[in-house]
């Protein structure tokens, strides 16, 4: 087999090529994250460890807020990728 010349540009496509079951899994995973994490936030916000005696947010609340925010962002990204793979 002959190799193409090195100056040949790579083949690109605008389509996201992913088998349909994997794309559906990405969409379901994104929806799962969007369903579960807000409910977890409600429990964290109501936890007595979330606020100190003066009512200010504790590190417990801050750390969980960051974790939940990142998880929601990743859930949205994964779900969007799944939808793009299906379209």
C-alpha positions as CSV (number, residue, x, y, z in Angstrom):
1,X,0.0,0.0,0.0
2,X,1.2,3.5,-0.8
3,X,0.9,6.2,1.7
4,X,-0.6,9.5,0.7
5,X,1.8,12.5,0.4
6,X,2.4,14.3,3.7
7,X,1.0,17.5,2.4
8,X,-2.5,16.0,1.8
9,X,-5.0,17.5,4.2
10,X,-6.9,15.2,6.5
11,X,-10.4,14.2,5.5
12,X,-12.9,16.1,7.6
13,X,-16.6,16.0,8.0
14,X,-19.1,18.2,9.7
15,X,-21.1,15.2,10.8
16,X,-20.5,13.6,14.2
17,X,-20.2,9.9,13.5
18,X,-21.3,7.8,16.4
19,X,-23.5,4.6,16.5
20,X,-27.1,5.3,17.4
21,X,-27.1,3.3,20.7
22,X,-24.1,5.3,21.9
23,X,-25.7,8.6,20.9
24,X,-28.9,7.6,22.8
25,X,-26.8,6.7,25.8
26,X,-25.3,10.2,25.7
27,X,-28.7,11.8,25.6
28,X,-30.0,9.6,28.5
29,X,-26.9,10.4,30.5
30,X,-27.4,14.1,30.0
31,X,-31.0,13.9,31.0
32,X,-30.1,11.8,34.0
33,X,-27.7,14.5,35.2
34,X,-30.2,17.3,34.7
35,X,-32.8,15.3,36.7
36,X,-30.6,14.1,39.6
37,X,-28.3,17.0,40.4
38,X,-30.9,19.7,41.1
39,X,-32.7,17.3,43.6
40,X,-29.3,16.7,45.3
41,X,-28.8,20.4,45.5
42,X,-32.1,20.7,47.4
43,X,-30.9,18.2,50.0
44,X,-27.5,19.9,50.3
45,X,-29.0,23.4,50.7
46,X,-31.3,22.1,53.5
47,X,-28.4,20.3,55.3
48,X,-27.4,22.0,58.6
49,X,-23.8,21.8,57.6
50,X,-24.4,24.2,54.7
51,X,-24.6,27.3,56.8
52,X,-22.6,28.5,59.9
53,X,-24.2,30.0,63.0
54,X,-24.4,33.4,61.3
55,X,-26.1,32.0,58.2
56,X,-23.1,32.3,55.9
57,X,-22.3,29.5,53.4
58,X,-19.8,27.0,54.6
59,X,-17.1,25.2,52.6
60,X,-19.5,22.2,52.6
61,X,-22.0,24.2,50.6
62,X,-19.4,25.8,48.4
63,X,-17.7,22.6,47.4
64,X,-21.0,20.9,46.7
65,X,-22.2,23.9,44.7
66,X,-19.1,23.7,42.5
67,X,-19.4,19.9,42.1
68,X,-23.1,20.2,41.1
69,X,-22.4,23.1,38.7
70,X,-19.7,21.2,36.9
71,X,-21.8,18.0,36.8
72,X,-24.7,20.0,35.3
73,X,-22.5,21.6,32.7
74,X,-21.0,18.2,31.8
75,X,-24.5,16.8,31.6
76,X,-25.6,19.5,29.2
77,X,-22.5,19.0,27.1
78,X,-22.9,15.2,26.9
79,X,-26.6,15.6,26.1
80,X,-25.9,18.1,23.3
81,X,-23.3,15.8,21.8
82,X,-25.8,12.9,21.9
83,X,-28.4,15.0,20.1
84,X,-25.9,16.2,17.5
85,X,-24.9,12.6,16.9
86,X,-28.5,11.6,16.3
87,X,-29.2,14.4,13.9
